[in-house]
Amino acid sequence: MIETEDIIKIANYFSIIAHSPGRLRVRVNPKIIKEGGNLTLADIENLPNKIDGIKEIKIKKIIASVTITYDANVFRPSLWEDLIAQRNLEEVSSIINTLAKEVV
């Protein structure tokens, strides 16, 4: 099971390629493979089933990118930017925990 701390940790390996309300595309740093812990691609792809407001996650391994489709009325676009920049993490954690179906 993926935890809120894991989400914050993996977001540290992302950099924003493109972001419009409801759709975020990020580049993934290859270091995530060595330092990402026990998380699997399936854990990441299953986040829409675990957190309200995340609609879909598409991982493109060949180009090392992830596209996240989300409800901009549930997740403010600035929340994603804060998560990736590792800012305001207490607020980000609180919101994720509130929306979590299964995340701890």
N, C-alpha and C positions, 0 to 999 in steps of 0.2 A: 504494500500500500504506500502511496506517495503522501508525504506530509508537507505542510506549508513551508517548513524550513527547506525541504528539497526543492520546491518551486523557486524560492528565493535564491538558492544556491545555483540552480541551473540557469536562471535568468542572468546571472553574472557572466555567463559565456555567450550571451547574445549581444548583437549590435543591430540597431534598427537600419533596415534597408529602405523600407517605405511604410508609412503609417497614415491611414485615413480612418475616420471614425467607423468602427466595425470590422476593420481589417488591418492586421499588423503582419509585416513580413520582416524576419530577422535573419541575419547571418549567424551561424554557429561556429564558435572557435573550436578547432580540432582538439584542444586540450581537454574538452569535456569528456572525451573517451577515457583518458587516464585518471581524471580527477572527479568525474561525475558520480562516483560511488556505485551503489547497487541499482541505480535506476536503469530501466530498459526503455527502448523506443516505445514499446507497448504501454508502459506507465505514462509516458508523455502523451501518446495518441489517445489514451483513455480519459484524459482530463475532462473533456466535455461531459462525460458520464458522471463525473465527480463534483464539478463546480457549476452551479447555475450561472448562466450568462456567457459561458464559452460554448460556441456552437460547433466548431470543428477545428481540428489541428491537422495540418498536412506537413509531413516531413519529406524533404527531398534530399536524400543522402548524397547523391552525386554532386550536387552543387552546395551542399551544407547549408540549407536554408529551411526555415520553418515558417509556415503561414498560419496565423491564428485568426479565425473568424469569430467575432464576439458581438454581443448585444451592447452597443454604445450607451444605452440607457441604464444598463446594469453596471458596466465597467466604464468609468470615464476614460477617455483616451489618455489623459495625463497620468492615470494610475499605472498604465503599462509603461509609460516613459519613466516614471519613478521606479518601478520594479527593475527595469533593465539598467537604469543608472544607479541602482542601489540607494535611492533616496527615500525618505519617509517610510521606512520599512515597517514601523509599528502600525501605521495606518494601512499600508498594503496588507500586512498579515491579518489585521482585524477584519478588513473587508473580505479577504479570501476565506477566513474562518466563518464569517457570517453566511457566505454563499456556498460553503462546502456541503456536499452531500455525504462525503466520506473522508475528506481530508482532515488530518489531525493537526 
